[in-house]
Amino acid sequence: MQHTDVNTLGEFGLIEHLTKEFLITQPSTLKGVGDDAAVIDNDGFCTVVSTDMLVEGIHFDLAYSPLKHLGYKAVTVNLSDIYAMNAFPKQITVSIAISNKYSVEALDELYAGIRAACDAYGVDLVGGDTTSSPKGMVISVTAIGQCEKDRLVYRNGARVGDLICITGDLGAAYLGLQLLEREKSIWLEHPDVQPNLEDQKYIIGRHLKPEARRDMIETFRKQDLKPTSMIDISDGLASEIFHICKQSGTGALIEESGVPIHPDTQLMALQFKLDPITCALNGGEDYELLFTIDPKDVDKVRFLPDIYIAGEILNAADGVKLNTKGGNLHTLKAQGWRHF
Amino acid sequence: MQHTDVNTLGEFGLIEHLTKEFLITQPSTLKGVGDDAAVIDNDGFCTVVSTDMLVEGIHFDLAYSPLKHLGYKAVTVNLSDIYAMNAFPKQITVSIAISNKYSVEALDELYAGIRAACDAYGVDLVGGDTTSSPKGMVISVTAIGQCEKDRLVYRNGARVGDLICITGDLGAAYLGLQLLEREKSIWLEHPDVQPNLEDQKYIIGRHLKPEARRDMIETFRKQDLKPTSMIDISDGLASEIFHICKQSGTGALIEESGVPIHPDTQLMALQFKLDPITCALNGGEDYELLFTIDPKDVDKVRFLPDIYIAGEILNAADGVKLNTKGGNLHTLKAQGWRHF
């Protein structure tokens, strides 16, 4: 048998390769692979389903991730995908594989975090699987949401002239991770030196305990606003705008001055000798929302807190471009998170 | 922190311990943890959701599990849970974590098996996650089914006097696994000796490529039969009848003479110096259905192929008993599969 390294395809390429021969045959399948979540028609509310797998040593490092935070995060990152469909999560299932180094007390901590997320977002834990693993921990969460069919928002609905909006701020979780990794290596070399993270609560919190933007979806309902397209920002802004553009058949112009970046993120980026906008474009795990709106809806978002207008949808032929603060036009490349 | 070994609780005990403080708060959650699948009300068809995690070295051994079979099995074991609710699976999500020893070609084999199962059972692959792992392979499948609310069958509906029915035959998959394990150890010691499995296709097939009983659920619809309770037999008959009895608040009497066991299973059990009924009671991975019916429905199943009447539901005070072929009455103990 030939041996092609999975790295040659990249994560998205691999998923595309593995799923390309699967056909949709069920009339109830409204959306399969290729959006934040799948959508199933029940002749009532639609079911919206998303799933993620977190692997110890790849997605989390228990040297600096408290188990309770990990449980919380494992849930919120999945809920974020449901909100990105303009739907509300209602249930989750949680499956875990654990080696025998973990005690019942350690699992209690993990599940306390899962429960805190369930409480915070009003979702029920309805199932899962618990099994042993030869080594390390794997957590797989499936989030299930509901939505009226006509309120669903997909990645493919952006139209030329739509405004590009971003919630919250970007790049912080990436820098939080860099800081934790740096302090971990210092600690490994000098176990007597206590890591000092006190003054970086914001960026560390963004990495360890991200929230999903339920509040934004509730705001959209209150404002009677339906975005034309939406995606959650888990792999960096560049990767996500490419998903929107690819699926909508458009291009896009992002204004650097419109991309929200927290002051703590700015400062930490400089400490790491990184350009803050690069962290926002190519970092990951922000779990904010990127969405597009019809320009006629601009007044519905203009004065809302925590929503930033950061660009415009262009023709596909225009590509995906960044207009820097210095006035230069850069062509962006999708980069995304590469775990492989 | 205290360190309580997870083995002290057992799989079911651990799940109960971890989930006992989770409350059901969503009106749409009809059934949470504790049945073959969760049930969600959509003001239309109900959504039925089940999930399983398969871990290399725990649930499968690639020394004798072809990847294509593994992919097929990962799907069918989940579909089995959906059928056990009297529902029809329509969609699945598949998440995998793989180490870099796996090639794209190996994944193609795995996904060919997943696709074969999707084709055979008419389900759509609608999502998932693909990530790397430091070691080995983990597969997590979530199956999503649909059912009219009034057709759902739970574990808790058995009533005193109901007849206990079993589909197919039991114990074969367990003996198939024993045989594969035995041949593997012989091969490890004497790599020049080719394992000879040719005459044991049935039991090996039952382990490597189990089917889910879609046909039975279709038969129930045709016969206008609604079982009073149902569960799929994944952990051995004893474990499953205990689940039914515990949740229904009943006891049960199983007739050894009524428990279907394939002739190949009988013979292989004897080779391994095991009692065939023990393999049926405490083996695992049969993926047959155990269900109870109202005695007035007996004519609807009596002449159907592959359904066996194997006992009767008793009062809770009577416990769960086995009437052996020799006429002895044994009190059964739930045993189940212990992976920990």
Chai-1 contact restraints between the chains, C-beta under 6 A:
chainA,res_idxA,chainB,res_idxB,connection_type,confidence,min_distance_angstrom,max_distance_angstrom,comment,restraint_id
A,M1,B,E105,contact,1.0,0.0,6.0,A-B,restraint_1
A,Q2,B,E105,contact,1.0,0.0,6.0,A-B,restraint_2
A,H3,B,S103,contact,1.0,0.0,6.0,A-B,restraint_3
A,T4,B,S103,contact,1.0,0.0,6.0,A-B,restraint_4
A,T4,B,V104,contact,1.0,0.0,6.0,A-B,restraint_5
A,V6,B,V104,contact,1.0,0.0,6.0,A-B,restraint_6
A,L14,B,T130,contact,1.0,0.0,6.0,A-B,restraint_7
A,I15,B,T130,contact,1.0,0.0,6.0,A-B,restraint_8
A,L18,B,L107,contact,1.0,0.0,6.0,A-B,restraint_9
A,L18,B,Y111,contact,1.0,0.0,6.0,A-B,restraint_10
A,F22,B,R115,contact,1.0,0.0,6.0,A-B,restraint_11
A,F22,B,L125,contact,1.0,0.0,6.0,A-B,restraint_12
A,I24,B,D124,contact,1.0,0.0,6.0,A-B,restraint_13
A,T25,B,D124,contact,1.0,0.0,6.0,A-B,restraint_14
A,Q26,B,K90,contact,1.0,0.0,6.0,A-B,restraint_15
A,Q26,B,D124,contact,1.0,0.0,6.0,A-B,restraint_16
A,S28,B,K90,contact,1.0,0.0,6.0,A-B,restraint_17
A,T29,B,Q91,contact,1.0,0.0,6.0,A-B,restraint_18
A,T29,B,D124,contact,1.0,0.0,6.0,A-B,restraint_19
A,T29,B,V126,contact,1.0,0.0,6.0,A-B,restraint_20
A,G32,B,D124,contact,1.0,0.0,6.0,A-B,restraint_21
A,G32,B,V126,contact,1.0,0.0,6.0,A-B,restraint_22
A,V33,B,G127,contact,1.0,0.0,6.0,A-B,restraint_23
A,A38,B,V126,contact,1.0,0.0,6.0,A-B,restraint_24
A,A38,B,G127,contact,1.0,0.0,6.0,A-B,restraint_25
A,N42,B,N42,contact,1.0,0.0,6.0,A-B,restraint_26
A,N42,B,G44,contact,1.0,0.0,6.0,A-B,restraint_27
A,N42,B,F45,contact,1.0,0.0,6.0,A-B,restraint_28
A,D43,B,G44,contact,1.0,0.0,6.0,A-B,restraint_29
A,D43,B,F45,contact,1.0,0.0,6.0,A-B,restraint_30
A,G44,B,N42,contact,1.0,0.0,6.0,A-B,restraint_31
A,G44,B,D43,contact,1.0,0.0,6.0,A-B,restraint_32
A,G44,B,G44,contact,1.0,0.0,6.0,A-B,restraint_33
A,F45,B,N42,contact,1.0,0.0,6.0,A-B,restraint_34
A,F45,B,D43,contact,1.0,0.0,6.0,A-B,restraint_35
A,T47,B,T47,contact,1.0,0.0,6.0,A-B,restraint_36
A,T51,B,T93,contact,1.0,0.0,6.0,A-B,restraint_37
A,T51,B,S95,contact,1.0,0.0,6.0,A-B,restraint_38
A,T51,B,G127,contact,1.0,0.0,6.0,A-B,restraint_39
A,T51,B,D129,contact,1.0,0.0,6.0,A-B,restraint_40
A,D52,B,D129,contact,1.0,0.0,6.0,A-B,restraint_41
A,M53,B,S95,contact,1.0,0.0,6.0,A-B,restraint_42
A,M53,B,A97,contact,1.0,0.0,6.0,A-B,restraint_43
A,M53,B,D129,contact,1.0,0.0,6.0,A-B,restraint_44
A,M53,B,T131,contact,1.0,0.0,6.0,A-B,restraint_45
A,V55,B,A97,contact,1.0,0.0,6.0,A-B,restraint_46
A,V55,B,T131,contact,1.0,0.0,6.0,A-B,restraint_47
A,V55,B,S133,contact,1.0,0.0,6.0,A-B,restraint_48
A,G57,B,P134,contact,1.0,0.0,6.0,A-B,restraint_49
A,I58,B,S132,contact,1.0,0.0,6.0,A-B,restraint_50
A,K90,B,Q26,contact,1.0,0.0,6.0,A-B,restraint_51
A,K90,B,S28,contact,1.0,0.0,6.0,A-B,restraint_52
A,Q91,B,T29,contact,1.0,0.0,6.0,A-B,restraint_53
A,T93,B,T51,contact,1.0,0.0,6.0,A-B,restraint_54
A,S95,B,T51,contact,1.0,0.0,6.0,A-B,restraint_55
A,S95,B,M53,contact,1.0,0.0,6.0,A-B,restraint_56
A,S95,B,S140,contact,1.0,0.0,6.0,A-B,restraint_57
A,A97,B,M53,contact,1.0,0.0,6.0,A-B,restraint_58
A,A97,B,V55,contact,1.0,0.0,6.0,A-B,restraint_59
A,A97,B,V138,contact,1.0,0.0,6.0,A-B,restraint_60
A,S103,B,H3,contact,1.0,0.0,6.0,A-B,restraint_61
A,S103,B,T4,contact,1.0,0.0,6.0,A-B,restraint_62
A,V104,B,T4,contact,1.0,0.0,6.0,A-B,restraint_63
A,V104,B,V6,contact,1.0,0.0,6.0,A-B,restraint_64
A,E105,B,M1,contact,1.0,0.0,6.0,A-B,restraint_65
A,E105,B,Q2,contact,1.0,0.0,6.0,A-B,restraint_66
A,Y111,B,L18,contact,1.0,0.0,6.0,A-B,restraint_67
A,R115,B,F22,contact,1.0,0.0,6.0,A-B,restraint_68
A,D124,B,I24,contact,1.0,0.0,6.0,A-B,restraint_69
A,D124,B,T25,contact,1.0,0.0,6.0,A-B,restraint_70
A,D124,B,Q26,contact,1.0,0.0,6.0,A-B,restraint_71
A,D124,B,T29,contact,1.0,0.0,6.0,A-B,restraint_72
A,L125,B,F22,contact,1.0,0.0,6.0,A-B,restraint_73
A,V126,B,T29,contact,1.0,0.0,6.0,A-B,restraint_74
A,V126,B,G32,contact,1.0,0.0,6.0,A-B,restraint_75
A,V126,B,A38,contact,1.0,0.0,6.0,A-B,restraint_76
A,G127,B,V33,contact,1.0,0.0,6.0,A-B,restraint_77
A,G127,B,A38,contact,1.0,0.0,6.0,A-B,restraint_78
A,G127,B,T51,contact,1.0,0.0,6.0,A-B,restraint_79
A,D129,B,T51,contact,1.0,0.0,6.0,A-B,restraint_80
A,D129,B,D52,contact,1.0,0.0,6.0,A-B,restraint_81
A,D129,B,M53,contact,1.0,0.0,6.0,A-B,restraint_82
A,T130,B,L14,contact,1.0,0.0,6.0,A-B,restraint_83
A,T130,B,I15,contact,1.0,0.0,6.0,A-B,restraint_84
A,T131,B,M53,contact,1.0,0.0,6.0,A-B,restraint_85
A,T131,B,V55,contact,1.0,0.0,6.0,A-B,restraint_86
A,T131,B,H339,contact,1.0,0.0,6.0,A-B,restraint_87
A,S132,B,I58,contact,1.0,0.0,6.0,A-B,restraint_88
A,S132,B,H339,contact,1.0,0.0,6.0,A-B,restraint_89
A,S132,B,F340,contact,1.0,0.0,6.0,A-B,restraint_90
A,S133,B,V55,contact,1.0,0.0,6.0,A-B,restraint_91
A,P134,B,G57,contact,1.0,0.0,6.0,A-B,restraint_92
A,K135,B,K135,contact,1.0,0.0,6.0,A-B,restraint_93
A,V138,B,A97,contact,1.0,0.0,6.0,A-B,restraint_94
A,V138,B,V138,contact,1.0,0.0,6.0,A-B,restraint_95
A,S140,B,S95,contact,1.0,0.0,6.0,A-B,restraint_96
A,S140,B,S140,contact,1.0,0.0,6.0,A-B,restraint_97
A,T142,B,T142,contact,1.0,0.0,6.0,A-B,restraint_98
A,H339,B,T131,contact,1.0,0.0,6.0,A-B,restraint_99
A,H339,B,S132,contact,1.0,0.0,6.0,A-B,restraint_100
A,F340,B,S132,contact,1.0,0.0,6.0,A-B,restraint_101
